[in-house]
Amino acid sequence: MKMTTTFNKLKKAEACTSGYRTLAKHLGSVEEYGADKEINLLTILDSNGLDDALWCLRATVQDCDKEKRLIACEFAESVLHIFESKRPNDDRPRKAIEAAKKFAAGEISKEDLITERRAAYDAYAAADADDAYAAHAAAAAYAAAAYDAAAAAYAAYAAADDAARKQKKEQLAEIFRNHLQGE
């Protein structure tokens, strides 16, 4: 799905000054580019990185709630194995991700989604004392059920060290790119 924003939408959503300036510099200034001309989020991904591109999901021209939820689900699924390896009998994060997908498809109610989201949060809280990486994986599932871009941050922090986190962020950026390219 093509997702776009504009400089005016970013300004109205109170984009951070540094990210706004980085994008403006990349595009040749707001005045040159145009304050209301659409900017593809893939351009923001390339110029500013994943965190800013994810933040821009809150200021899109298109209604992309369903796509945001599905992206968050895929982020969470990419680290679900970490949680499940530590807690093989706890399926609450998996159920939350599945509920988020079903909600996006119109198959379950918001109340059902909230129930599963709360269960994923409880799994996060229970895992936190045992293993921070498993807890971050469960938190990614919780964020996916809330269709929050924080699922990416939690997924990245589920990785064991800085090198693994960098690799995970690259994987998440590729997931994001694939969704925006319609793959």
C-alpha positions in Angstrom: 0.0 0.0 0.0 1.3 3.4 -0.9 1.4 5.6 2.2 2.2 9.3 2.0 2.3 12.4 4.1 3.1 16.1 3.6 5.2 18.6 5.3 2.0 20.3 6.5 0.7 17.1 8.0 4.0 16.4 9.7 4.1 19.9 11.1 0.5 19.6 12.4 1.4 16.3 14.0 4.3 18.0 15.7 7.1 16.1 14.1 10.5 16.5 15.8 12.5 19.4 14.5 15.6 17.2 13.6 13.6 14.7 11.6 11.7 17.4 9.8 14.9 19.2 8.9 16.6 16.0 7.8 13.7 15.3 5.4 13.5 18.9 4.2 17.2 18.8 3.5 16.8 15.5 1.6 14.0 16.8 -0.5 15.6 20.3 -1.1 13.6 22.4 1.4 9.9 22.7 2.2 9.5 25.7 -0.1 11.1 24.0 -3.1 9.3 20.7 -2.5 5.9 22.1 -1.5 4.2 22.0 1.9 1.2 20.0 0.6 2.9 17.8 -2.0 2.7 14.2 -1.0 5.9 12.5 0.4 6.1 8.7 0.1 7.0 7.1 3.4 9.6 5.0 1.6 11.4 8.3 0.9 11.3 9.0 4.6 12.6 5.5 5.4 15.5 6.1 3.0 16.3 9.7 4.2 15.5 9.5 7.9 15.4 5.8 8.9 12.9 3.4 10.3 12.0 5.3 13.5 11.0 8.5 11.7 9.2 6.5 9.0 7.2 4.7 11.6 6.4 7.9 13.4 5.1 9.3 10.2 2.4 6.7 10.1 0.4 9.0 12.5 0.3 11.7 9.8 -0.5 9.9 6.6 -2.8 11.2 3.8 -4.3 7.7 3.4 -6.3 5.8 6.1 -3.7 3.2 6.9 -5.0 1.8 10.2 -5.3 -1.7 8.9 -1.9 -1.7 7.3 -0.3 -0.2 10.5 -1.8 -3.1 12.5 -0.5 -5.7 10.0 3.0 -4.2 10.0 3.1 -4.2 13.8 2.0 -7.9 13.8 4.8 -8.8 11.4 7.3 -7.0 13.6 6.0 -8.9 16.7 6.0 -12.2 14.8 9.7 -11.7 13.9 10.6 -12.0 17.6 7.8 -14.3 18.9 10.2 -17.2 18.9 12.3 -15.5 21.6 9.4 -15.5 24.0 8.2 -18.9 23.0 11.6 -20.5 23.5 11.7 -19.2 27.1 8.0 -19.8 27.8 6.9 -22.6 25.5 3.5 -23.1 27.2 2.5 -19.5 27.2 0.6 -18.6 24.0 -0.8 -15.2 25.1 1.5 -13.1 22.8 0.8 -15.4 19.8 -3.0 -15.1 20.5 -2.7 -11.3 20.8 -1.0 -11.1 17.4 -3.6 -13.4 15.9 -6.4 -11.3 17.4 -4.8 -8.1 15.9 -4.9 -9.8 12.5 -8.5 -10.9 12.9 -9.5 -7.4 14.1 -7.8 -5.9 11.0 -9.9 -8.3 8.9 -13.1 -7.4 10.7 -13.4 -10.9 12.2 -13.5 -10.1 15.9 -14.7 -7.2 18.0 -12.6 -4.5 19.7 -13.5 -6.0 23.0 -12.1 -9.4 22.0 -9.0 -7.7 20.8 -8.6 -5.8 24.1 -8.9 -9.0 26.0 -6.1 -10.6 24.1 -4.0 -7.4 24.3 -4.3 -7.5 28.1 -3.3 -11.1 28.2 -0.2 -10.3 26.1 0.6 -7.5 28.6 0.3 -10.0 31.5 2.7 -12.3 29.6 5.1 -9.4 29.3 4.9 -8.6 33.0 5.4 -12.2 33.9 8.4 -12.6 31.6 10.0 -9.4 32.7 11.3 -10.9 35.9 12.8 -14.0 34.1 14.1 -12.7 30.8 14.2 -9.2 29.5 14.5 -10.4 25.9 11.4 -12.6 26.2 9.6 -9.7 27.9 10.4 -7.4 25.0 9.0 -10.0 22.5 5.8 -10.2 24.5 5.7 -6.4 24.6 6.0 -6.4 20.8 2.9 -8.6 20.7 1.1 -6.3 23.1 2.0 -3.3 20.9 0.9 -5.1 17.8 -2.5 -5.7 19.3 -2.6 -2.0 20.0 -1.3 -1.4 16.5 1.4 0.8 17.9 4.6 1.5 16.0 6.3 0.7 19.4 6.1 -2.9 18.2 9.3 -2.2 16.2 11.2 -0.8 19.2 10.2 -3.8 21.3 11.1 -6.2 18.6 14.5 -4.6 18.2 15.2 -4.7 21.9 14.3 -8.4 22.0 17.6 -9.0 20.3 20.4 -10.0 22.6 23.1 -7.4 21.8 23.9 -4.2 19.8 24.9 -6.1 16.6 21.7 -8.3 16.8 19.6 -5.2 17.4 21.1 -3.5 14.3 20.4 -6.5 12.2 16.9 -6.7 13.6 16.3 -3.0 12.8 17.4 -3.7 9.2 15.0 -6.7 9.0 12.2 -4.5 10.4 13.0 -1.8 7.8 12.7 -4.4 5.1 9.3 -5.6 6.5 8.1 -2.0 6.4 9.5 -1.4 2.9 7.7 -4.6 1.6 4.4 -3.4 3.1 4.7 0.0 1.4 5.7 -1.5 -1.9 2.7 -3.8 -1.8 4.6 -7.1 -1.6 
